[in-house]
Each structure stands twice: as structure tokens, then as C-alpha cells.
Amino acid sequence: MVWTVRVESGPVNLQVNLNVVVAIASIIVIVSLLILLIDNWKRAGKGLTSSGGNSDGLRALIVVHLMFIFGTASLTMIQIANFWVVATLVIAGALGGIIAGYVATRSTLGLSRNVRKWALVWAGLSLVSIGVNFGLKSLPAMLVFTTLINMVLAGAFGWKTWRAARTGATEARVLMTFPFVAISLAYLCRLLLMVMDADNRALLVATAVIAYVLAFSAFTWVFASMSVRAHRLNQRLDWAARHDPLTGLENRRSLAELSQRWPNEKWAQLGRRIICACIDLDHFKAINDTYGHEAGDQILEATANRLKVLLQGQTGRIFRVGGDEFILWQEVSEDTNVELLLAEMLDCLSMEIKFRGRYIRPSVSIGYCDTMLPLPVDDLIRRADNALYQSKENGRGRFSRHHEDITQIEAVPEVPPVRMAVTSA
């Protein structure tokens, strides 16, 4: 079916079957919307629904689909309604879909959405289009206005999305950016046709192509959102597999991976000085038995946080390898006073921790070895563990260095593990 509409003094022959254009574009958008809703329904059933920004992103994606359906469906009224009214509805739908797509991508990336701001931008541009359409009632003016606005907006959104997309998943970054680029290029092609004074048939075919591009853009944004969510879920699972949930420190799996990679690490190749220290909380079981596991967990968290602070600005890693056992792996310069560094660490880790009105002073034993040789990680840990055993044998609350005949470096007088809080009058 070919539709013919008269605008101004000359006929504009629509040499495209708008029924087909509307039907195909609408089907694409509806299928995309169903995929989006089914995916979120399944995620809700698995307890994976998100709140806050991600909910805004879902709503924005739904708005994208509704806007594109609204704009495309408005074309079907071209024979029964005022041409300029229909044109205004189509423009508002396309413009709203592009803006909502940008809001959705920002939400997917975890950036500020400024939903109200962009809603006002859409409303303002829609009012301007009404003024252009009904004020000038000029088809060329309308096409130039909509083409320039949508082309510039889509291009700017694509550039900003590409720069902001730091998800680590390249395919998701491309999926989020490509629709904006495609939309901008589609409108640019129509603008070039107008500059070259192409006939109305070519312009209307270009408009039909824009409708398809907008429909596929909604489809692409849905898959981009799903890809980013899957990537972030994999990141969380990977982090959980390599970190201790209580302290946030790396666990035995991370230590095993370090052991496998160590021969190829730059530290090993450059012959840098490495400290490997085994850190153990003394009488930890007694604390758990006396004050409960909540107190023990608080001491473990405090110890982990203190180790993180001590390692700030340094090159190294901390692992929790057992209930109350930690391993420090640190690169230092050749002239570093390791004994002073370990003494400061011991003092810091032995500071009091307040728990329910009481002050618990943990006692800590440390064994370490340092070397500039690229020895296997397991061998260094074994040496540090032997030194830790010597610290325990010599009274705890101290650190020892591994030697051929384990020699104690420094002893710290043991302090009572617990004292009551002193309250003021």
C-alpha cells in the first residue's frame, strides 16, 4: 500500500509502505521490551533484583521502548490526523527514546542519572518542535530541526558513553555506544540527502531507515544492560572466590595463584627485596571462648584493617589463610630497616580494641624472612612459619626472623590480653 499526503502546495509521495515500516519496527521494539521484562522477572525470582540506580535504569529502558513504540505508531495516524500533529508526536517519541536511552546507559554504568534534568530537556525540545511545526508549517524546516537535534544529541551521548564506560567488558562498552553512533549517522545521512536536494522518496526511505535504527537501538541497549550486569556479577563472584568475606583480605586461593605466578612476577625478575611474614593472634581461642565469636570477629576485622593501613602506599599484599593467621607479602627497598618495620607493626596490632565496654588487647606473634633471591613462595612461607613457631616458643607477643638456626630478633614483654574499660565519673 502506498500512501500519498499533500503538504503545502505540492504533493509528498510516500514511496514506502508505512504499514510494513511500522509493523517491523514495532515488532522489534516489543520483542526487545518482552526480553527486558522477562529477564528482570527471572532475576527477581532468583533474588538478584537491584535497587536505586539499577531500578532507574530499568525504568529508563522501559521508557525507551514506550517512546519508540509511541513515535512509530503515530505514523499510522498520518491519513486520519493533522500532518503536523502526527509529525510532532513522531519527533517527541524519537527524541524521548534517545534521551531515555542515555539515562539508561548512565544508570547501567553506575553514574548520576539526572532524570528530572533530562525530562525537562525532552519537554523543552518537544515544545520547540511544536513551535517550529505549527509556526512555520514547513516540511524542510521540520526535517532540518529534527535531524540536527537528534543527530547532535545522539553523537554527544555516544561520545560521553564511550568515555564513561569503564566496565572492563569491551563488548558491553561497544553495545552501549553503538546505538548512539548508528542513530547519529542515520540522521546525518538524511541531512546530507537534504543538502544534496534529494527527492522526497529518498528522504522518506531515509526516515524509514531511522525508524529501524531506533528500534534496533532499544534492542541493543537491553542486551548491553544484560551484558554489564553479567560482567559485574562475574566480577563479584571472582572477588568472593579470592577474598575472605569477613575481613576483605585475600584468601588461600589468591595466595596459591601468587605462588604459581611468582617466577614470572617483576619482583622476582628484578631481584627486589621481599618480606614474607606469618602473623598469628595469640590465645585467640580463649578470646572466643570468653567473650564470644562476635568479639573474635571484631578483633579479626580490626587486625585486618590495621594491616591494610600499614600497607597503604606500599607494594604488597595481605592474605588471611586461617582462623587467626595472616600472611604479609611486601616489597621493600634494600636499605629498609625490616626490624623497625616489624616492631611498628607489632605495636600497632597489639593496640587495644574496645568491645562492649571492655578493652581487649590482642597479643600477636610474627615470624618472617626476607630475601632478594627469587625463591618459591611456598619455601618463603615455610621459613616464615618456622620463625613464627620460634616466636611462640619464646613467649609470644614478639617477632622472629628466619635464620639457618632460627635466631630471635626482638622480644616484646607479653601484656595481659584483656583489661576492663575504665569509666569516668
C-alpha positions in Angstrom: 0.0 0.0 0.0 1.4 3.4 -1.0 0.2 6.5 1.0 0.1 10.0 -0.5 -0.1 13.1 1.6 -0.3 16.7 0.4 1.7 19.2 2.3 1.7 22.9 1.5 1.3 23.3 -2.3 2.9 20.2 -3.5 2.3 16.5 -3.0 4.7 14.5 -1.0 4.6 10.9 -2.3 5.4 8.4 0.4 7.1 5.7 -1.7 7.5 3.4 1.2 4.9 1.1 2.7 4.4 2.7 6.1 2.4 -0.3 7.3 5.5 -2.5 6.8 7.8 0.0 8.4 5.6 0.5 11.4 4.9 -3.2 11.8 8.5 -4.3 11.6 9.8 -1.5 13.9 7.1 -2.1 16.4 7.7 -5.9 16.5 11.4 -5.3 17.1 10.7 -2.9 20.0 8.0 -5.1 21.5 10.2 -8.2 21.4 13.0 -6.2 23.0 10.7 -5.0 25.7 9.5 -8.6 26.4 13.1 -9.7 26.7 13.8 -6.9 29.2 10.8 -7.7 31.3 11.3 -11.5 31.3 15.0 -11.1 32.2 14.1 -8.9 35.1 11.3 -11.2 36.2 13.8 -14.1 36.2 16.3 -12.1 38.2 13.6 -11.2 40.7 12.8 -14.9 41.1 16.5 -15.6 41.9 16.8 -12.7 44.3 19.1 -10.7 42.0 17.0 -7.6 41.6 18.7 -4.4 42.2 17.6 -1.1 43.8 18.5 2.5 43.4 20.3 3.3 40.2 19.6 0.0 38.5 15.9 0.4 39.1 16.1 3.8 37.4 17.9 2.1 34.5 15.1 -0.5 34.2 12.5 2.3 34.2 14.5 4.3 31.6 14.8 1.3 29.3 11.0 0.7 29.6 10.5 4.4 28.7 12.9 4.0 25.7 10.6 1.2 24.3 7.4 3.0 25.0 8.7 6.2 23.4 9.8 4.4 20.3 6.5 2.5 20.0 4.6 5.7 20.6 6.6 7.6 17.9 6.4 4.7 15.4 2.7 4.0 15.9 2.0 7.7 15.4 2.9 7.3 11.8 -0.2 5.2 11.3 -2.4 8.2 12.0 -0.9 10.2 9.2 -4.0 9.7 7.0 -6.6 10.4 9.7 -5.0 13.2 11.7 -3.4 16.6 11.1 0.0 16.1 9.5 1.8 18.5 11.8 0.3 16.9 14.9 1.5 13.5 13.7 4.9 14.9 12.9 5.2 16.4 16.4 4.3 13.1 18.0 6.8 11.2 16.0 9.5 13.8 16.8 8.7 13.6 20.6 8.8 9.8 20.5 12.2 9.6 18.8 13.7 12.4 20.9 12.3 10.9 24.2 13.7 7.5 23.3 17.2 8.8 22.6 17.3 10.7 25.8 15.9 7.8 27.9 18.5 5.6 26.3 21.2 7.9 27.6 19.7 7.9 31.0 19.5 4.1 30.9 23.2 3.7 29.9 24.3 6.1 32.6 22.3 4.1 35.2 23.9 0.9 33.9 27.3 2.4 34.3 26.5 3.5 37.9 26.7 7.2 37.0 24.4 10.0 38.1 21.2 9.9 36.1 19.7 13.4 36.5 16.3 12.1 35.4 14.5 15.3 36.1 17.0 17.3 34.1 16.7 15.2 31.1 12.9 15.0 31.4 12.9 18.8 31.2 15.3 18.8 28.2 12.9 16.5 26.4 9.9 18.6 27.3 11.7 21.8 26.2 12.8 20.4 22.9 9.4 18.9 22.3 7.8 22.4 22.8 10.3 23.9 20.4 9.4 21.3 17.8 5.7 22.2 18.3 6.6 25.9 17.6 8.6 25.0 14.5 6.0 22.7 13.1 2.9 24.8 13.7 4.7 28.2 13.4 6.4 27.6 10.1 4.5 24.7 8.8 7.4 23.9 6.5 8.5 20.3 5.9 12.1 21.2 5.1 12.3 23.3 8.3 10.8 20.4 10.4 13.2 17.9 8.9 16.3 20.1 9.4 15.3 20.8 13.0 14.7 17.2 14.0 17.7 15.9 12.1 20.1 18.4 13.7 18.8 18.0 17.2 18.7 14.2 17.2 22.0 13.8 15.3 23.9 16.1 17.7 22.3 14.6 20.8 22.9 11.0 19.8 26.5 11.9 18.8 27.2 13.6 22.1 25.6 10.8 24.1 27.7 8.2 22.2 30.9 10.1 22.9 30.1 10.5 26.6 29.0 6.9 26.9 32.2 5.6 25.3 34.4 7.7 27.6 32.4 6.8 30.7 32.1 3.1 30.1 34.8 1.6 32.2 33.2 -1.7 32.8 36.1 -3.8 31.8 33.8 -5.6 29.3 34.6 -4.4 25.8 31.6 -5.9 24.2 29.3 -4.2 26.6 31.0 -0.9 26.0 30.5 -1.2 22.3 26.9 -2.3 22.7 26.1 0.8 24.8 27.8 3.2 22.5 26.9 1.7 19.1 23.2 2.7 19.1 24.0 6.3 19.6 26.6 6.3 16.8 24.1 4.5 14.5 21.3 7.0 15.3 23.6 9.9 14.7 24.9 8.5 11.4 21.3 7.8 10.2 20.2 11.3 10.8 23.5 12.6 9.2 22.7 10.6 6.1 19.2 12.2 5.9 20.8 15.7 6.4 23.2 15.0 3.5 20.3 13.9 1.3 18.6 17.2 2.1 21.8 19.2 1.4 22.1 17.4 -2.0 18.5 18.2 -2.7 17.4 14.6 -3.0 13.9 13.8 -3.9 11.1 13.1 -1.4 11.3 9.4 -2.0 14.9 9.3 -0.9 14.1 11.3 2.2 11.3 9.1 3.2 13.3 6.0 2.7 16.0 7.6 5.0 13.3 8.2 7.5 12.2 4.6 7.4 15.8 3.6 8.0 15.9 5.9 11.0 12.8 4.1 12.4 14.5 0.7 12.1 17.7 2.1 13.6 15.8 3.4 16.6 14.0 0.1 17.0 17.3 -1.9 16.9 18.9 0.6 19.3 16.3 -0.3 22.0 17.1 -4.0 21.4 20.9 -3.3 21.7 20.6 -1.3 24.9 18.7 -4.2 26.5 21.5 -6.6 25.7 24.1 -4.1 26.8 22.4 -3.8 30.1 22.3 -7.6 30.5 25.9 -7.9 29.5 27.1 -5.3 32.0 25.1 -7.0 34.8 26.5 -10.4 33.9 30.0 -8.9 33.8 29.6 -7.3 37.2 28.1 -10.5 38.7 31.1 -12.4 37.4 33.4 -9.8 39.0 31.7 -10.1 42.3 31.8 -13.9 42.2 35.5 -13.8 41.2 36.2 -11.4 44.1 34.3 -13.6 46.5 36.3 -16.6 45.4 39.6 -14.9 46.1 38.8 -12.9 49.3 37.8 -13.6 52.8 34.2 -12.4 53.4 34.8 -11.2 57.0 38.0 -9.1 56.6 38.0 -8.5 52.8 41.6 -9.7 52.7 42.8 -12.1 50.0 42.5 -15.8 50.9 44.4 -19.0 50.3 43.3 -19.2 46.7 44.9 -15.9 45.9 48.0 -17.0 47.8 48.1 -20.2 45.7 47.8 -18.1 42.5 50.6 -15.9 43.7 52.7 -19.0 44.2 52.1 -20.1 40.7 52.8 -16.7 39.1 55.7 -15.7 41.3 58.5 -16.9 39.0 57.2 -14.5 36.3 56.5 -11.6 38.6 58.6 -8.4 38.1 59.7 -8.5 41.7 61.3 -11.9 41.2 62.8 -10.9 37.9 64.3 -7.6 39.2 65.7 -9.3 42.3 63.8 -6.9 44.7 63.9 -7.4 48.4 60.8 -9.3 49.6 59.4 -9.7 53.2 57.3 -12.7 53.9 55.7 -12.6 57.3 53.4 -15.0 59.1 51.2 -13.2 61.6 49.2 -15.1 64.3 46.9 -13.9 67.1 47.9 -15.4 70.4 45.2 -17.0 72.6 42.6 -16.3 70.1 40.5 -19.4 71.0 40.5 -18.2 74.6 39.0 -14.8 73.5 36.3 -16.6 71.5 35.5 -18.9 74.5 35.5 -16.0 77.0 33.8 -13.2 75.0 32.1 -15.0 72.2 32.7 -15.2 68.5 31.4 -11.7 67.9 34.4 -10.4 69.9 36.7 -12.7 67.9 35.3 -11.4 64.6 35.7 -7.8 65.7 39.4 -8.5 66.6 40.0 -10.1 63.2 38.4 -7.2 61.4 40.4 -4.7 63.4 43.6 -6.6 62.7 42.9 -6.7 59.0 42.1 -3.0 58.9 45.3 -2.2 60.7 47.3 -4.3 58.3 45.7 -2.5 55.4 46.6 0.9 56.9 50.2 -0.2 57.5 50.4 -1.3 53.9 49.0 1.8 52.4 51.3 3.4 49.8 53.4 0.2 49.9 53.8 -2.5 47.3 52.5 -5.7 48.9 49.6 -8.0 49.7 47.9 -9.4 52.8 46.3 -12.8 53.0 44.1 -14.4 55.6 45.0 -18.1 55.5 43.3 -19.4 58.6 41.1 -18.5 61.5 43.6 -16.2 63.2 46.5 -16.5 60.7 47.7 -13.8 58.2 50.5 -13.7 55.7 52.1 -10.4 54.6 53.9 -10.3 51.3 55.7 -7.0 50.8 58.4 -5.5 48.5 60.8 -3.1 50.3 64.0 -1.3 49.3 67.4 -2.8 50.0 68.1 -0.3 52.8 64.8 -0.8 54.7 65.1 -1.4 58.4 62.9 -4.5 58.5 63.3 -5.0 62.2 61.9 -1.4 62.8 59.1 -2.0 60.4 58.1 -5.2 62.1 58.4 -3.6 65.6 56.0 -0.8 64.5 53.6 -3.4 63.0 53.7 -5.4 66.3 52.9 -2.3 68.3 50.1 -1.4 66.0 48.5 -4.8 66.0 48.8 -5.0 69.8 46.8 -1.9 70.5 43.6 -2.2 72.5 40.2 -2.9 70.8 37.0 -1.8 72.5 34.3 -4.4 72.7 31.1 -3.8 74.7 32.6 -1.6 77.3 35.8 -3.6 77.6 39.2 -3.2 76.1 40.8 -6.3 74.7 44.5 -6.1 73.9 45.4 -8.8 71.4 48.7 -10.5 71.6 50.4 -11.0 68.3 53.3 -13.2 67.2 55.2 -12.7 63.9 57.7 -14.8 62.1 59.3 -13.5 58.9 62.0 -14.0 56.4 63.4 -11.5 53.8 65.4 -12.2 50.7 66.5 -10.9 47.4 66.5 -14.3 45.8 63.6 -15.5 43.6 62.8 -18.4 45.9 59.5 -20.2 45.6 56.6 -18.7 47.6 55.9 -21.9 49.4 59.6 -22.0 50.6 59.4 -18.5 51.9 56.2 -19.1 53.7 57.7 -22.3 55.3 60.7 -20.3 56.5 58.4 -17.5 57.9 56.2 -20.1 59.6 59.3 -21.7 61.3 60.2 -18.2 62.6 56.6 -17.8 63.8 56.9 -21.1 65.7 60.1 -19.7 67.4 58.2 -16.6 68.4 55.6 -18.8 70.0 58.2 -20.9 71.8 59.9 -17.8 73.2 56.9 -16.4 74.9 54.6 -15.0 72.2 53.9 -11.3 71.6 57.1 -10.8 69.6 58.6 -11.3 66.2 61.5 -13.5 65.0 63.4 -13.7 61.8 64.3 -16.9 59.9 68.0 -17.9 60.1 69.7 -21.2 59.4 69.4 -21.7 63.2 66.3 -19.6 63.9 67.5 -16.6 65.9 65.2 -14.4 67.8 65.4 -10.7 66.7 63.4 -9.0 69.3 61.2 -9.8 72.2 58.3 -7.7 73.5 57.1 -8.3 77.0 53.8 -10.1 76.9 50.9 -8.0 78.1 47.7 -9.2 79.7 45.3 -10.0 76.8 42.3 -8.3 78.4 41.6 -5.4 80.7 38.3 -3.8 81.8 37.4 -0.4 80.4 37.9 2.5 82.9 34.9 4.7 83.0 35.0 8.3 84.2 32.7 9.6 86.8 
